[in-house]
Amino acid sequence: MSFILFVAILVILIVVHELGHFLMAKFFGIRVEEFGIGYPPRAFTIGTFGHTTYTINWLPFGGFVRIFGERLDEEYTDIERKQAFIHASKIKQAAVLFAGILFNLVFAWFLFTLTLLMGAPTAVDESEAAGLETRLIVSSVVVGSPAERAGLVVGDHIIAIKTPESTLETLLPTQAAAFIQERAGKQITVSYIRDSEAQEIENVIVTPAHGVSSDTPGTPAVGISMALVADKSLSFWQAIIGGFTSTLVALKTVTLGLGAFIVSAVTGNADWAQIAGPVGIAGLIGEASSIGVVYLLYFTAFISVNLAVINLIPLPALDGGRLLFVFIESLIRRPINEKIGTVFNVLGFTLLILLMVVVTYNDIARLFV
């Protein structure tokens, strides 16, 4: 099921990306010869409209557009020159190439907005809890505390706190803190949900420590902070603004993370085990879908931002590589030497293949850990 979801999401995100190239090319009068869902060989042709053939192909891992006139060494008639990508202005070429990246960002904005309209998990004050379906969530765990030693982690959904003599009746942060503080030196049992499975930790000893309701030393505690969370939906305009903000935050996070990884890779300090490939992403999609639709949509939006940022890397087969060529050609006012372009492409493709091999190896290795 995770693999099917992964393929479906991959196809949607790549088709959205290619749709950006397609629509921008059409807008500038550049002919698009084919818009395909999946990769060849061709399964069947939907039809031909406006000089573009629409196809469904057998390999269901994305999509593509075939734009007319991408080779400089071909002969074109006067009419064809007006429709050829290579004879469009550099501004138009750059716009067509960047449109795929832009569409992935806009699609992420749409998905983030949708999650906020549906009801994204949001921390709420206890005074706002009336009428909402709330959950008591572990928001932090103190290092070396009884809670950490017992195995509680951030994100655990607490469903019960009890002792043999009494049970916490109201699952609110202040009530939970008071319940724990009143039982200094005693053992409590914490029931919680993690990864959709109910679990229980027994014999957690309440000791003087930080982290329950204050930073005062000596406060009886188990070493956790708790937050009240509800699936809180926003109004239409609030969701649009919030979705835009979430897109910018995700874009900043992914860009800085990728930049830091590239620097560490160049200096030989990269932790390749942290990079997830198709197998790893499929597993994460499965986990997100098991939690709920909102989480799946949110994760898909984040992948869409990742796809946009990765495509900006100046390597062949990526939009960033072609944008770099267009930029250089606009500066030197002539096409890049074919031999230089070939060397760049070979080196870039080799690097991409090596990266794919390393990432896939790490994915498979994780399955046996």
C-alpha positions in Angstrom: 0.0 0.0 0.0 2.9 2.4 0.8 4.5 1.7 -2.6 1.2 2.4 -4.4 0.7 5.7 -2.5 4.3 6.6 -3.2 3.9 6.0 -7.0 0.6 7.9 -7.0 2.1 10.9 -5.2 5.2 10.8 -7.4 3.1 10.9 -10.5 1.0 13.7 -9.3 3.9 15.9 -8.3 5.9 15.3 -11.5 2.8 15.8 -13.7 2.2 19.1 -11.8 5.8 20.0 -12.5 5.6 19.2 -16.2 2.2 21.0 -16.4 4.1 24.2 -15.4 6.5 23.7 -18.4 3.6 22.9 -20.7 1.4 25.9 -19.8 4.3 28.4 -19.9 5.5 27.1 -23.3 1.9 27.4 -24.6 1.6 30.9 -23.2 4.7 32.0 -25.2 3.6 30.3 -28.4 6.3 27.6 -28.1 5.0 24.3 -29.6 4.6 21.3 -27.2 4.7 18.1 -29.2 3.7 15.7 -26.5 2.3 15.8 -22.9 2.7 12.3 -21.4 1.6 10.8 -18.1 4.1 8.0 -17.2 7.2 7.2 -19.3 7.5 5.4 -22.6 6.8 2.9 -24.1 3.4 4.4 -25.0 0.3 2.6 -23.8 -2.2 4.6 -25.8 -2.9 8.1 -27.2 -5.7 10.2 -25.7 -5.7 12.5 -28.7 -4.1 15.5 -30.4 -5.2 19.0 -29.7 -3.5 22.2 -30.7 -0.4 20.5 -32.1 0.1 18.6 -28.8 -0.4 14.8 -28.5 -1.6 13.6 -25.1 -0.5 10.1 -24.1 -0.6 7.5 -21.3 2.6 5.5 -21.0 3.5 2.2 -19.5 6.1 3.2 -16.8 3.9 4.9 -14.1 6.6 6.9 -12.4 5.9 10.5 -13.4 5.3 12.3 -16.7 7.0 14.5 -19.3 6.6 17.2 -21.9 8.3 17.1 -25.3 8.9 20.7 -26.4 9.5 21.4 -30.1 12.8 22.8 -31.3 15.3 22.1 -28.4 18.2 21.3 -30.8 20.3 24.1 -32.4 21.7 21.9 -35.1 18.3 21.2 -36.7 16.9 23.2 -39.7 13.6 25.1 -39.1 11.3 26.9 -41.5 10.3 30.4 -40.7 7.0 29.3 -39.2 8.9 26.6 -37.1 11.4 29.1 -35.9 8.6 31.0 -34.2 7.5 27.9 -32.5 10.9 26.4 -31.6 12.2 26.6 -28.0 15.8 27.2 -29.1 14.8 30.3 -31.0 12.7 31.8 -28.2 14.3 34.7 -26.2 16.4 33.7 -23.2 13.8 35.3 -20.9 11.1 33.0 -22.4 13.4 29.9 -22.2 14.2 30.6 -18.6 10.5 31.2 -17.8 9.5 27.8 -19.4 12.3 26.0 -17.4 11.4 27.7 -14.1 7.7 27.2 -14.5 7.9 23.6 -13.3 9.6 24.6 -10.1 7.1 27.4 -9.6 4.2 25.0 -10.1 5.6 22.6 -7.4 5.7 25.5 -5.0 2.2 26.7 -5.8 0.9 23.1 -5.5 2.6 22.9 -2.0 0.9 26.1 -1.1 -2.5 24.6 -2.2 -1.9 21.5 -0.1 -0.8 23.4 3.0 -3.8 25.6 2.7 -6.0 22.5 2.3 -4.6 21.0 5.5 -5.4 24.2 7.4 -8.9 24.2 6.1 -9.4 20.6 7.0 -8.0 21.0 10.5 -4.2 20.8 11.1 -2.9 19.7 14.5 -2.5 23.0 16.5 -1.4 23.7 20.1 -4.4 25.2 21.9 -4.7 26.9 25.3 -6.8 25.1 27.9 -9.2 28.0 27.9 -9.9 27.2 24.2 -10.5 23.5 24.7 -14.2 23.6 25.2 -16.0 22.1 22.2 -12.8 20.8 20.6 -11.5 17.3 20.4 -8.2 17.7 22.1 -5.2 15.4 22.7 -2.5 15.5 25.3 0.8 15.3 23.5 4.3 15.0 24.9 6.1 18.1 23.6 9.5 17.6 25.2 11.4 15.0 27.2 14.2 15.9 29.7 17.4 14.1 29.0 18.2 11.5 31.8 14.7 11.8 33.3 12.5 8.9 34.4 10.3 9.5 31.3 13.3 9.2 29.0 14.5 6.1 30.7 11.0 4.6 30.5 10.9 5.2 26.7 8.5 8.2 26.3 9.3 10.3 23.2 8.1 13.6 21.8 4.8 13.2 19.9 3.4 10.4 22.1 -0.3 10.9 22.7 -1.1 10.4 26.4 -4.4 8.7 27.0 -4.1 7.9 30.7 -2.0 8.6 33.8 -2.8 6.5 36.8 -1.6 4.8 40.0 -3.1 1.7 41.6 -5.2 4.0 43.8 -6.3 6.8 41.4 -6.6 7.8 37.8 -6.3 11.3 36.2 -9.8 12.2 35.2 -9.1 15.3 33.1 -6.4 15.1 30.4 -5.2 18.7 30.5 -1.6 19.8 30.9 -2.1 21.6 34.3 -4.2 18.7 35.7 -1.6 16.2 34.6 1.2 18.2 36.1 -0.7 18.6 39.4 -1.5 14.8 39.4 2.2 13.9 39.0 3.5 16.5 41.5 1.1 15.2 44.2 2.7 11.8 43.9 6.3 12.5 44.6 8.3 9.3 45.1 5.5 7.1 43.9 5.2 5.0 40.8 2.8 5.9 38.1 1.6 4.2 34.9 1.4 6.2 31.6 -0.7 4.9 28.7 -0.1 6.5 25.3 -0.6 6.0 21.6 2.4 5.9 19.2 2.2 5.1 15.5 -1.5 4.3 15.9 -0.7 1.6 18.5 -1.8 1.9 22.2 1.2 1.2 24.6 1.7 1.5 28.3 4.7 2.2 30.6 4.5 1.1 34.2 6.5 1.9 37.3 7.6 5.4 36.3 8.9 6.9 39.5 8.1 10.6 40.1 11.3 12.3 41.2 12.3 16.0 41.9 13.3 17.3 38.5 12.5 19.8 35.8 10.0 19.6 33.0 6.4 19.1 34.2 4.9 22.5 34.8 7.7 24.8 35.8 11.5 25.3 35.8 11.7 25.3 39.6 14.3 22.9 40.9 12.9 20.3 43.2 9.5 20.1 41.6 8.3 16.5 41.6 8.2 15.4 38.0 8.8 12.5 35.5 10.6 14.8 33.0 8.1 15.7 30.3 6.4 18.8 29.0 2.9 18.4 27.6 0.8 20.3 25.1 -2.9 20.3 24.4 -3.4 19.7 20.6 -6.6 19.9 18.5 -7.3 19.6 14.8 -8.2 23.3 14.4 -9.4 24.5 11.1 -8.9 28.0 9.9 -11.1 30.4 7.8 -10.5 30.5 4.1 -8.3 33.6 4.1 -6.5 32.5 7.2 -5.7 29.2 5.6 -4.4 30.8 2.4 -2.1 33.1 4.4 -1.1 30.2 6.7 -0.5 28.0 3.7 1.7 30.6 2.1 3.7 31.0 5.3 4.1 27.2 5.6 5.4 27.0 2.0 8.0 29.7 2.8 9.0 28.0 6.0 9.3 24.6 4.2 11.3 26.3 1.3 13.7 27.8 3.8 14.1 24.6 5.7 14.7 22.5 2.6 17.1 25.0 1.0 19.2 25.4 4.2 19.2 21.7 4.8 20.3 20.9 1.3 22.9 23.6 1.3 24.3 22.3 4.6 24.4 18.8 3.2 26.2 19.9 0.0 28.8 21.8 2.1 29.3 18.7 4.3 29.6 16.5 1.3 32.2 18.7 -0.3 34.2 18.7 2.9 33.8 15.0 3.4 31.7 15.2 6.5 28.3 14.2 5.0 26.1 11.7 6.9 24.7 9.9 3.9 22.6 7.6 6.1 20.3 10.6 6.8 19.3 10.9 3.1 16.2 9.1 2.1 15.6 7.7 -1.4 12.5 6.2 -3.0 12.3 3.2 -0.5 12.7 5.5 2.5 10.2 8.0 1.2 7.7 5.3 0.5 8.0 4.2 4.1 7.5 7.7 5.4 4.4 8.1 3.2 3.0 4.9 4.6 3.5 6.2 8.2 1.9 9.6 7.3 -1.1 7.9 5.8 -1.6 5.7 8.8 -1.9 8.8 11.0 -4.4 10.5 8.8 -5.3 12.3 5.5 -4.1 15.7 6.9 -0.7 14.3 7.7 -0.4 12.7 4.3 -1.3 15.9 2.5 1.1 17.9 4.7 3.9 15.4 3.9 3.1 15.5 0.2 3.3 19.3 0.3 6.7 19.1 1.8 7.9 16.6 -0.9 6.6 19.1 -3.5 8.8 21.8 -2.0 11.7 19.3 -2.0 11.2 18.6 -5.6 11.2 22.3 -6.4 14.4 22.9 -4.6 16.2 19.8 -6.0 15.3 20.9 -9.5 17.2 24.2 -8.9 20.5 22.3 -8.5 22.6 23.1 -11.6 23.0 19.6 -12.8 21.9 18.0 -16.2 18.5 16.4 -16.2 17.4 19.0 -13.7 15.9 22.4 -14.6 18.7 24.1 -12.6 21.3 22.8 -15.1 19.4 24.1 -18.1 18.7 27.4 -16.4 22.5 27.8 -15.8 23.1 27.2 -19.5 20.5 29.8 -20.5 22.0 32.3 -18.1 25.6 31.7 -19.4 24.4 32.0 -23.0 22.6 35.2 -22.2 25.9 36.6 -20.9 28.2 35.5 -23.7 25.4 36.1 -26.3 26.0 32.8 -28.2 25.3 29.1 -27.6 27.7 27.2 -25.3 30.3 25.1 -27.1 28.8 21.7 -27.8 31.9 19.8 -26.4 31.8 21.8 -23.1 28.1 21.1 -22.8 28.7 17.4 -23.4 31.4 17.2 -20.7 29.2 19.0 -18.3 26.3 16.6 -19.0 28.5 13.5 -18.7 29.9 14.6 -15.3 26.5 15.7 -14.1 24.8 12.5 -15.1 27.6 10.4 -13.5 27.2 12.4 -10.2 23.4 11.9 -10.2 23.7 8.1 -10.8 26.3 7.8 -8.0 24.0 9.7 -5.7 21.0 7.5 -6.6 23.1 4.4 -6.0 24.3 5.6 -2.5 20.8 6.7 -1.5 19.1 3.5 -2.7 21.8 1.4 -0.9 21.1 3.3 2.4 17.3 2.8 1.9 17.8 -1.0 1.4 20.3 -1.2 4.3 17.7 0.4 6.7 15.3 -2.5 5.9 17.7 -4.9 7.5 18.6 -2.9 10.6 
